Every structure is written in structure tokens, then in C-alpha cells.
Amino acid sequence: MTRPVEGILNVDKPGGMTSHDVANCIRRVSGLRRVGHTGTLDPLATGVLLVCVGRATRLSEYLTGRPKSYEATIRLGQETRTYDAEGEIVAERPVTAGREEVVAALEQFRGVISQVPPMFSAIRHQGQPLYKLARQGVELERPARQVTVYQLELLRWELPDLDIRVICSAGTYIRSIAHDLGQALGYGGHLAALRRTAVGDFTIAGSVALAVLNEGNWLDYLLPTDTAVRHLPELALPDEETLRLGNGQPIPRRPDQPDAPTVRVYDSAGRFVGVAARQDETWQPHKIFYQPPNAAQL
């Protein structure tokens, strides 16, 4: 039985393209229609963009929620409509801050913080993305959301620019950190450059430049589908239970198996079966990729 083409591409997104543009490039290169990215990067930004191909798109939810790592340049003294360098400058002030003042101001952006998303964002209001309303001159109140900044490090301070390294939860807007830092210091500020260096344990070192991919080589960079859920505990099952789970039936959870809400499941030959969710003391099929082996394989 021929297995379908599926998996994950760790793409180094170039600047000037939307995440949707990158997904379209992968569709053209692969000849496949079922392609989707797992976390929007603004056109200004570069770096890790995970693209799911084929049935792996069913696992995109396990990638979008992973922590993100960034390196960013913030320019103080200029506010823009979009909170980044692509927007119109709406205010300018001279910057006289010293390094100690900047370091002290950064402290308030560590840990669990309340963040108001920028108006120029893909968040929807009554079914319409906010950025479309913003382009029409509409400004809406946006409810603050709690996000977590696990690490925030000042790499360089050279007036009026500072470079930072950030590790944060999904849903964190680095543009909002840039804007809010500028407000806290009293000079205004915006995001001048952004590079995403990791999504979970997918790193920039393991990525491939979009320009490298073509019809003849893209499969060489396709990671196995189960890499999307490699952060989940592993559960290996005997063939009888694999068949039951693959047919949509629950199986009992034994005490020696992972004590976790979800697991990635493999059969006795090490083939990826899918994701199972715990319900009381059973494993319920959740995202199943199982294909029974043919008679020659049994």
C-alpha cells in the first residue's frame, strides 16, 4: 500500500512575504493542494514557519500552541500605526534613555502579562480581521489578553535601537511589546525587525530557506508527520489494540502507560498511528492516521 505524501516543512520565511504566500509556494512546488501554515508571521518578519503538507494538516493545532522564540530590534522614539516599521509614523520624540533605564523597563514584560493586541492584526471582529478595519481608519477597543513571556533578554542597546531575545507563549505580539515598551519609557517605539528562531523544538538551524525548495528536492526536507506531536508522551501498542483504535474504538489504559491527557501512538512495528486522548481510564481515538498493513506485512 502506497502511503500518502504528508509531513512537516520547517521553512525559513523570507521578509516581504505573508505566511499565506509561503503556503502557496509550497503548493506550487509540491503539486499538492492540502497545505497549511501553523502560525502567522507578518511580512516584515523572517524565520521559522512550520508548514503542514497532506494529512499532517490535521495536526496543526499541536504546533500553533507551542512556545515561540524571537530575536527582535525595537526602535525607540518613533510610534507607528502598525506598531512596526511598515506603518506610518504618527509620533516622534528624541530618546535620551540609558541602558539601566531600558533594562528596568523591560522587567514589566516578563512572566504572565496583560497585552492588548495591535489593531493591525488577524484577530477577527464580527467575522472580519481587525487589520481590514484598521485600513479603513476604524479603531476598536481590543480586550487585553494574558500571555506569558518566559524569557526576555537585552542583547544590545545602541540608542535609539535595542535588540532583544524573547521566548513566549503562543499569541504573544512582539509588536505590542515594542509599542508598550516605548510607552513605558515615554519615547514611543515600534518593531524595526523580527526573526522567529524557534517554534517549540523546531529551530532555525533545522529550517530550509524557501528559495532552496523546488519540485525536485522538496521531499528531501519533509519531516515525518509525527514530528508535529513529538512533545507528547509516546504510547506503543500491540497490534490488536492498534487495530481497535484505528477502527475508532476506545482501548483500556493500563497503569504502566503515560499519565497524560493526550499521547502519540505507535504500533508494534514503530509506525505512527495517531493521537489518542485520555477519558477516565481509556484511550479514545482523536487524530488517527492508521493504515492496516497488507497481508504480506502481517
C-alpha positions, 0 to 999 in steps of 0.5 A: 500500500502506497502511503500518502505524501504528508509531513512537516516543512520547517521553512525559513520565511523570507521578509516581504512575504505573508505566511499565506504566500509561503503556503502557496509556494509550497503548493506550487512546488509540491503539486499538492493542494492540502497545505497549511501554515501553523502560525502567522508571521507578518511580512516584515518578519523572517524565520521559522514557519512550520508548514503542514503538507497532506494529512499532517494538516490535521495536526496543526493545532499541536504546533500553533500552541507551542512556545515561540522564540524571537530575536527582535530590534525595537526602535525607540522614539518613533510610534507607528500605526502598525506598531512596526516599521511598515506603518506610518509614523504618527509620533516622534520624540528624541530618546535620551534613555540609558541602558539601566533605564531600558533594562528596568523597563523591560522587567514589566514584560516578563512572566504572565502579562496583560497585552492588548493586541495591535489593531493591525492584526488577524484577530477577527471582529464580527467575522472580519480581521481587525487589520481590514478595519484598521485600513479603513481608519476604524479603531476598536477597543481590543480586550487585553489578553494574558500571555506569558513571556518566559524569557526576555533578554537585552542583547544590545542597546545602541540608542535609539535601537535595542535588540532583544531575545524573547521566548513566549507563549503562543499569541504573544505580539512582539509588536505590542511589546515594542509599542508598550515598551516605548510607552513605558519609557515615554519615547514611543517605539515600534518593531524595526525587525523580527526573526522567529528562531524557534517554534517549540523544538523546531529551530532555525538551524533545522529550517530550509530557506524557501528559495532552496525548495523546488519540485525536485528536492522538496521531499528531501526536507519533509519531516515525518508527520509525527514530528508535529506531536513529538512533545507528547508522551509516546504510547506503543501498542500491540497490534490488536489494540492498534487495530481497535483504535484505528477502527475508532474504538476506545482501548483500556489504559493500563497503569504502566502507560503515560499519565497524560491527557493526550499521547502519540501512538505507535504500533508494534512495528514503530509506525505512527498511528495517531493521537489518542486522548485520555477519558477516565481510564481509556484511550479514545481515538482523536487524530488517527492516521492508521493504515492496516498493513497488507497481508504480506506485512502481517 
